[in-house]
Amino acid sequence: MTDSLVFRSDRPWPNTRLKTGAVVGHATSTSVRLWLRTARPGNFALLLYGWGEGTASAAGRRALRAALAEVPLPLEEALRRAAALRHIEFSIPDYEADTIQILDLEDLEPDTWYGYAVHSQDDERVLFGHNRLRRFRTPPAEAERRPFQFALFSCHMPYRVSGLFRKRTDLANLDMWDFIGASLRRHEDSLDLVIAGGDQCYTDGVPTLDIWKKLNGSMRRESGQLLPDEESMLSWYRDIYRGYWGFEGVRRVFDGFPTYMMWDDHEIGDGWGSHWLEDGGPDDGLARMFPDLEDHGLTRDDGRELARRMFRAASRAYREYQHSHNPETPDGVWDYSFRRGGAAFYVLDGRGQRNIERDSHRILGREQFDRFAGWVAELDPDDTPFLFVVSAVPVLHARSALVGADQRMLLREAGLGDDLRDSWEHGLHDEERAALMRVLFGAAARGIRVSILSGDVHVSAAFAIHDGDGNTVWQLTSSAITYNIPRPLSWILRLGAADEGVTEEGYRFERFALYADSSYALISVHPEDGEAWFRLYGEQKVEPPPDATGQRTVPLSHSVARIRLF
């Protein structure tokens, strides 16, 4: 397969791509779902050990690192040196699943720190978890309903192009991962989970790494066969994940805290599901997706088939890298729910079912909407006084006033015209948006404190939305953690952020925060007191003095906005 990126090293990544690593996924007080990548087939073992007195001091951690770093190190000796509580052996037979393994760790203790490492039995050495010790904490028992915190981020796009011909790929804005890491470690004893709210990678972020550009350059027919095939496309998506997730700061967040993920358009392609691909639509989305179809001797049907292949490949890669460590769902269903200490979470899939050419429920699809509405109706305010609904695209956001305003022309000039149609606030989605808000305000009327958590728009904001009966739903947006957004464009995105107003459904809204630079958020929940706070963090650091050679920049961990929600 000449189109495949398997074993190819000529991609212009400016950083080291992910090889081996872990993601701590769905966690309960007694279990954790762990995602592992070994980078090659073989026989391996997960070592799980207690994080206690031996690792409490820097000296103890250094000693453990040195003990696990020795080679050769047979499994039995590694278990002894780590004082392992248990180990799980597993095999990776081939590269079929990109050497990814999911392990469900059961019978753990609540509110307890555990260390872990992966051992290669074939090489008799620790594969990872020795040079940098890995650990995670299980959340407290649900019945305790202790105060807890969780983090929210979205839109990880740390690249830019430069040079005379714009062909050099550079890094931008990576410090934000150091800042969020510092915040998480500062609050680690009450930080129960992290929500990755969409666009954890970009298939089309910069031209030098854009796999849709690669597709446009390589699509063809050979011996009557339409190429590239789906397996080649899958290798492209895997390459994207490994590139975007190769940074140390990203790995430290993912492998240290239970992380729940949901995709958005850029894990597939820009504006996926919001383009008209069929003939006769009001807009020729297929021509924008494949501007050179005819030059390659291909038909519009060929273009639609290539788009379907890309979506299937994107779905497979999304399952491998993101959804596999979320709570279990039936095949083809990406939305999911979980609970944490008096709070219910529902993570909506606003991308996998999105189809602008459908007659109704174009964002969620009718089945998902009914599934969500039924789930909300069964919530008991006494058991779960808080409800957090993850919608990658905000229901109300900083472009709300622009959707029907004179600034449309300005947005088109800035390249954001397609994003309007992608928004919940576009007229095509009025019926579905109104139905969603009825469900949320119905929950609020029963005494549940409701917040929508979003990303996508590259502007962080907090809006309170009120009905006429004294009920409030919060729209909280954290975007983007790393995105090289031009300053004039950030001004354009802020134009729509009215201080207050009325939605199409008649709900009154008021804005409490707006931040157009890179950011992330922490939300604290106090179930017994009925309180919740939203804190927004931006780029904050202390540079070393000019004469302090060799000293590092110190990241700070102070919020730029702090808002009481309830």
C-alpha positions in Angstrom: 0.0 0.0 0.0 2.0 3.0 -1.2 -0.4 5.4 0.4 0.0 4.0 3.9 2.1 5.8 6.6 2.9 2.6 8.4 6.7 2.5 9.0 7.0 5.8 7.2 9.3 8.5 8.8 9.1 11.3 6.2 6.2 13.2 7.8 7.4 16.7 8.9 6.6 16.4 12.6 8.7 18.8 14.6 8.2 16.8 17.8 8.7 13.2 18.8 5.6 11.2 18.1 3.9 9.0 20.8 5.4 5.5 20.9 4.7 3.9 24.2 2.3 5.4 26.7 -0.8 5.2 28.8 -4.1 7.0 29.3 -6.0 6.6 32.6 -9.6 6.4 31.5 -13.0 5.8 33.2 -12.6 5.4 36.9 -14.9 4.4 39.8 -14.1 4.2 43.4 -13.0 0.6 42.9 -12.0 0.3 39.2 -9.9 2.1 36.5 -9.9 1.5 32.8 -6.3 1.8 31.5 -5.2 2.4 27.9 -1.8 1.2 27.0 0.3 1.4 23.8 3.4 -0.8 23.5 4.7 0.3 20.1 5.4 -3.3 19.0 4.0 -6.8 19.4 5.2 -9.0 22.2 4.4 -10.3 25.7 4.0 -7.7 28.4 2.8 -7.2 32.0 1.2 -4.3 33.8 2.7 -3.8 37.3 0.4 -2.2 39.8 1.9 -1.1 43.1 0.9 1.0 46.1 1.9 4.6 46.2 2.8 5.1 49.9 5.7 5.6 52.2 8.3 4.3 49.7 7.3 6.9 47.2 6.5 9.8 49.5 10.0 11.3 49.3 12.1 12.4 46.4 14.8 10.0 47.5 12.4 7.1 47.6 11.1 7.9 44.1 14.7 8.1 42.8 15.5 4.7 44.3 12.4 3.2 42.7 13.2 4.6 39.3 16.8 3.3 39.5 15.6 -0.1 40.6 13.1 -0.4 37.7 15.5 0.9 35.1 18.0 -1.9 35.4 18.4 -4.2 32.4 18.0 -7.2 32.2 15.1 -7.2 34.7 13.0 -10.4 34.7 9.3 -10.0 35.5 9.6 -11.7 38.9 12.4 -9.3 40.0 10.5 -6.3 38.7 7.5 -7.3 40.8 9.7 -7.6 43.9 11.4 -4.3 43.4 8.1 -2.5 42.8 6.5 -4.3 45.7 3.7 -4.9 43.2 0.2 -5.5 44.6 -0.6 -7.4 41.4 0.3 -7.8 37.8 -1.7 -8.5 34.6 0.0 -10.2 31.7 -1.1 -9.5 28.2 0.1 -10.1 24.6 0.1 -7.9 21.6 0.0 -10.4 18.7 0.5 -7.9 15.8 -0.1 -4.3 14.6 -3.7 -4.8 13.8 -4.9 -2.5 16.7 -1.9 -0.3 16.6 -0.4 -2.2 19.6 -3.1 -0.7 21.9 -4.4 -2.7 24.9 -7.2 -1.9 27.2 -7.0 -3.2 30.8 -9.8 -3.0 33.3 -8.4 -2.9 36.9 -11.0 -4.1 39.4 -11.2 -4.4 43.2 -9.2 -1.3 43.9 -9.5 0.8 47.1 -11.5 4.1 47.0 -9.6 7.4 47.2 -6.2 5.6 46.9 -3.1 6.4 44.9 -1.6 3.6 42.8 1.6 3.4 40.8 2.0 1.5 37.6 4.5 0.4 35.0 4.5 -1.8 31.9 7.1 -4.6 31.6 8.3 -6.3 28.4 8.8 -9.9 29.2 10.5 -10.6 25.9 13.2 -8.0 26.6 13.2 -8.4 30.3 13.0 -4.7 31.0 10.4 -2.1 32.1 9.0 -0.5 28.9 7.7 2.6 30.6 6.9 3.8 34.1 10.5 3.8 35.3 12.2 6.9 33.9 9.1 8.8 34.9 6.9 7.1 37.5 3.2 6.9 36.6 0.4 7.0 39.1 -3.4 7.6 39.4 -5.9 8.0 42.2 -9.3 6.3 42.5 -12.2 8.6 43.4 -13.9 8.4 46.8 -16.9 6.1 47.3 -20.0 7.6 45.7 -21.9 7.6 49.0 -19.4 10.0 50.6 -20.4 12.8 48.3 -17.2 14.7 49.1 -16.4 17.9 47.4 -14.4 17.3 44.2 -13.0 19.1 41.2 -12.6 18.3 37.5 -10.8 19.9 34.6 -12.1 20.9 31.2 -10.1 21.6 28.1 -10.5 21.4 24.3 -8.8 22.2 21.0 -5.2 21.0 21.1 -3.5 22.4 17.9 0.1 23.4 18.8 1.5 23.8 15.3 2.1 26.6 12.8 3.9 26.9 9.5 6.7 29.3 8.7 9.4 29.9 6.2 9.5 31.6 2.8 7.3 28.9 1.2 5.3 28.1 4.4 6.6 24.6 4.4 8.3 24.4 7.8 6.3 23.1 10.7 6.9 24.8 14.0 5.6 24.4 17.5 3.4 27.1 19.2 1.8 27.6 22.6 2.9 24.4 24.2 3.5 26.0 27.6 -0.3 25.6 28.3 0.2 21.9 29.0 2.8 22.8 31.7 0.2 25.2 33.2 -2.7 22.7 33.2 -0.3 20.1 34.6 0.7 22.4 37.5 -3.0 23.1 38.2 -3.9 19.5 38.3 -1.0 18.6 40.6 -1.8 21.4 42.9 -5.3 20.1 43.3 -4.6 16.4 42.8 -6.1 15.1 46.1 -9.5 16.5 45.1 -9.1 16.4 41.3 -11.3 13.4 40.3 -11.3 13.7 36.5 -10.4 15.5 33.3 -12.8 16.2 30.4 -11.3 16.5 27.0 -14.1 18.3 25.2 -13.2 17.7 21.5 -10.5 18.4 18.9 -7.8 16.5 20.9 -6.0 16.5 17.6 -6.4 18.2 14.2 -6.4 16.2 10.9 -6.3 19.5 9.1 -4.5 21.8 11.5 -1.6 23.0 9.3 -1.0 22.4 5.6 2.2 20.4 6.2 0.4 17.8 8.3 -3.1 18.0 6.8 -4.3 14.5 5.8 -7.2 15.9 3.8 -4.7 17.8 1.7 -2.8 14.5 1.4 -6.0 12.8 0.2 -6.6 15.5 -2.4 -3.1 15.0 -3.7 -3.2 11.2 -3.8 -6.8 10.3 -4.8 -6.9 8.4 -8.0 -8.0 5.2 -9.8 -5.5 2.5 -10.6 -6.6 -0.6 -12.5 -10.2 0.4 -11.9 -9.7 0.6 -8.1 -10.5 3.8 -6.2 -7.6 4.8 -4.0 -6.5 5.4 -1.3 -8.2 2.6 0.5 -9.6 2.7 4.1 -6.6 0.9 5.6 -4.2 3.6 4.3 -6.5 6.3 5.6 -6.5 4.6 9.0 -2.7 4.8 9.1 -3.0 8.6 8.4 -5.4 9.1 11.4 -3.2 7.0 13.7 -0.2 9.2 12.6 -2.2 12.3 13.5 -3.0 11.0 17.0 0.6 9.9 17.6 1.9 13.3 16.5 -0.5 15.4 18.6 -0.2 13.2 21.6 3.6 12.9 21.6 4.3 15.8 23.9 5.4 15.2 27.4 3.0 17.7 28.9 0.1 16.0 27.1 1.2 12.6 28.3 1.5 13.7 31.9 -2.1 14.8 32.0 -3.5 11.7 30.2 -1.5 9.1 32.1 -2.0 10.7 35.6 -5.7 11.6 35.9 -8.9 9.8 34.8 -9.6 11.4 31.4 -13.0 11.3 29.6 -12.9 12.2 25.9 -15.3 13.1 23.1 -14.4 13.9 19.5 -15.4 16.9 17.5 -15.0 17.8 13.8 -11.2 18.0 13.6 -10.7 14.4 14.6 -12.5 13.7 11.3 -12.3 16.8 9.1 -13.2 20.5 9.4 -16.9 20.9 9.8 -17.7 17.2 9.4 -21.4 16.6 9.1 -22.2 20.3 8.3 -21.4 20.1 4.5 -23.9 19.3 1.8 -22.3 16.4 -0.1 -25.3 15.3 -2.2 -26.1 16.9 -5.5 -28.6 19.7 -5.6 -28.0 21.1 -2.1 -27.9 24.8 -1.3 -24.1 24.6 -1.0 -21.6 22.4 -2.7 -19.7 21.0 0.2 -18.3 18.2 -1.9 -16.5 20.7 -4.2 -14.9 22.4 -1.2 -13.9 19.1 0.3 -12.4 17.8 -3.0 -11.7 20.8 -5.3 -9.6 18.8 -7.7 -11.8 15.8 -8.3 -12.1 16.3 -12.1 -8.4 17.0 -12.4 -7.8 13.5 -11.0 -10.3 11.9 -13.3 -12.8 11.1 -10.6 -16.6 11.6 -10.3 -18.6 13.1 -7.6 -19.7 9.6 -6.5 -16.0 8.8 -6.1 -15.6 11.9 -3.9 -18.5 10.8 -1.7 -17.0 7.3 -1.4 -13.7 8.7 -0.4 -15.4 10.9 2.2 -17.2 7.9 3.6 -13.9 6.0 3.8 -12.3 8.8 5.7 -15.1 8.9 8.2 -14.9 5.1 8.8 -11.1 5.4 9.2 -11.6 8.3 11.6 -14.2 6.4 13.6 -11.8 3.4 14.0 -9.0 5.6 15.1 -11.3 7.5 17.5 -12.3 4.2 19.1 -8.7 3.0 19.4 -7.3 6.2 20.8 -10.2 7.9 22.7 -13.4 6.0 23.1 -11.8 2.7 24.1 -11.0 4.1 27.6 -14.4 5.8 28.1 -17.3 4.0 29.8 -18.4 1.0 27.7 -21.1 1.7 25.0 -22.8 -0.5 22.4 -21.1 -0.7 19.0 -21.7 2.5 16.9 -22.8 4.5 20.0 -20.3 7.2 21.2 -22.4 9.1 23.8 -22.1 8.0 27.4 -22.8 8.8 31.0 -21.2 8.4 34.4 -21.5 9.7 37.9 -19.2 11.2 40.4 -20.0 12.1 44.0 -23.5 13.6 43.6 -23.0 14.7 40.0 -24.3 13.1 36.9 -22.3 13.6 33.6 -23.6 13.0 30.1 -21.2 13.3 27.2 -23.1 13.9 24.0 -21.7 12.9 20.6 -22.3 15.9 18.4 -20.2 14.7 15.5 -20.6 11.0 14.8 -24.3 11.3 14.1 -24.3 14.9 12.6 -25.8 15.2 9.2 -26.9 18.5 7.9 -28.8 16.8 5.1 -31.2 15.1 7.5 -34.7 16.5 7.9 -34.5 16.9 11.7 -32.1 16.3 14.7 -29.2 17.1 12.4 -26.7 17.3 15.2 -27.4 14.4 17.6 -29.8 12.2 15.6 -33.2 11.2 17.0 -32.0 8.0 18.7 -29.3 9.8 20.7 -31.6 12.6 21.6 -34.3 10.3 22.9 -31.6 8.3 24.8 -30.4 11.4 26.5 -33.8 12.8 27.3 -34.9 9.5 28.8 -31.7 9.4 30.9 -32.3 13.0 32.2 -35.9 12.2 33.1 -34.8 9.4 35.4 -32.4 11.5 37.4 -33.3 12.0 41.1 -32.4 15.4 42.4 -31.7 14.0 45.8 -29.1 11.5 44.4 -27.6 13.7 41.8 -28.2 17.4 42.5 -25.8 18.4 39.8 -25.9 17.6 36.0 -23.0 18.4 33.6 -23.8 17.9 29.9 -20.8 17.8 27.6 -21.6 19.3 24.2 -18.4 19.8 22.2 -20.0 22.7 20.3 -21.6 25.2 22.7 -25.4 25.7 22.7 -24.8 29.4 23.4 -21.3 30.9 22.8 -19.3 33.9 21.7 -20.6 33.8 18.2 -24.3 33.9 19.2 -24.9 37.4 18.0 -23.1 36.9 14.8 -25.2 34.0 13.5 -27.8 36.4 12.1 -25.9 39.7 12.2 -24.2 42.0 9.7 -20.8 40.6 10.8 -21.5 37.5 8.6 -19.4 39.0 5.9 -16.5 39.6 8.3 -16.7 36.0 9.4 -16.6 34.7 5.9 -13.5 36.9 5.2 -11.9 35.4 8.2 -12.7 31.8 7.0 -15.4 31.1 9.6 -18.4 31.0 7.4 -18.7 27.2 7.6 -18.5 27.4 11.4 -21.8 29.2 11.5 -23.6 26.3 10.0 -21.8 24.0 12.5 -23.1 26.0 15.4 -26.1 25.0 17.5 -27.4 28.5 17.0 -27.8 28.2 13.2 -31.4 28.3 12.0 -31.2 24.8 10.7 -30.9 23.5 14.3 -33.6 25.7 15.9 -36.0 22.8 16.5 -33.3 20.5 17.9 -31.8 23.2 20.1 -35.2 24.1 21.5 -35.9 20.5 22.4 -32.5 20.2 24.1 -33.1 23.3 26.1 -36.5 22.0 27.2 -34.9 18.9 28.5 -32.3 20.9 30.4 -34.7 23.4 31.9 -37.0 20.5 32.8 -34.2 19.1 34.9 -33.5 22.5 36.4 -37.2 22.9 37.3 -36.9 19.6 39.3 -34.1 21.1 41.4 -31.1 19.8 39.5 -28.3 22.3 39.0 -27.5 22.1 35.2 -24.4 23.2 33.3 -23.3 22.6 29.7 -19.6 22.1 29.2 -18.2 22.9 25.7 -15.1 23.8 23.6 -14.7 24.3 19.9 -15.0 28.0 19.5 -11.5 29.1 20.6 -13.0 31.6 23.0 -13.7 30.7 26.6 -16.8 32.1 28.2 -19.5 31.6 30.9 -23.1 32.4 30.2 -26.1 32.1 32.6 -29.3 31.2 30.7 -32.6 31.9 32.5 -36.1 30.8 31.7 -39.1 32.8 33.0 -39.6 30.6 36.0 -36.5 31.3 38.0 -34.4 28.4 36.6 -30.9 28.7 35.3 -28.7 26.6 33.0 -25.0 27.5 32.7 -23.1 27.4 29.4 -19.4 27.0 30.3 -16.9 27.0 27.4 -13.1 26.3 27.7 -11.3 26.7 24.4 -8.6 26.4 23.3 -5.8 24.9 25.3 -3.3 25.2 22.4 -4.2 27.0 19.2 -2.1 29.5 17.3 -5.0 31.8 16.7 -4.1 35.2 15.1 -4.9 38.2 17.3 -7.3 39.9 14.7 -9.3 36.7 14.5 -9.6 36.5 18.3 -11.1 40.0 18.1 -13.6 38.9 15.5 -14.7 35.9 17.6 -15.3 38.2 20.5 -17.6 40.5 18.5 -20.6 38.2 19.2 -20.2 38.0 22.9 -23.1 40.3 24.0 -23.2 41.1 27.7 -26.8 40.0 27.8 -29.7 39.2 25.4 -32.5 36.9 24.6 -32.2 33.6 22.7 -34.5 32.5 19.8 -36.4 30.4 22.3 -37.0 33.4 24.6 -34.5 32.6 27.2 -32.7 35.5 28.8 -28.9 35.2 28.9 -26.1 37.2 30.6 -22.3 36.8 30.1 -20.1 36.5 33.2 -16.7 35.8 31.5 -15.0 36.0 28.2 -11.3 35.1 27.4 -9.9 34.8 23.9 -6.4 33.5 24.7 -5.4 29.9 25.4 -7.1 28.6 28.5 -8.5 25.6 30.5 -10.9 25.4 33.3 -11.4 23.8 36.7 -14.9 23.2 38.1 -15.4 22.5 41.8 -18.5 20.8 43.1 -19.7 20.7 46.7 -22.7 18.2 46.7 -23.7 18.6 50.3 -23.6 22.4 50.2 -25.2 22.7 46.7 -22.3 24.9 45.5 -20.3 24.8 42.3 -17.6 27.1 41.0 -16.1 27.7 37.6 -12.5 28.9 37.4 -10.8 29.8 34.2 -7.0 29.7 33.7 -4.8 31.3 31.1 -1.1 31.5 30.4 0.6 32.6 33.6 4.3 32.3 34.4 7.3 33.8 36.1 10.3 34.2 33.9 13.7 33.8 35.5 15.8 36.9 36.0 18.1 37.8 33.1 21.2 36.8 35.0 19.8 33.4 36.2 21.1 31.3 33.4 19.8 27.7 33.2 16.8 28.4 35.4 13.4 27.4 34.1 10.2 29.4 33.7 7.9 28.8 36.6 4.3 28.1 35.7 1.7 29.7 38.0 -1.7 28.3 38.9 -4.0 31.2 39.6 -7.3 31.6 37.9 -8.1 34.6 35.6 -11.8 34.3 36.4 -13.7 32.7 39.3 -17.5 32.5 39.1 -20.0 30.9 41.5 -22.5 28.9 39.5 -24.8 27.7 42.3 
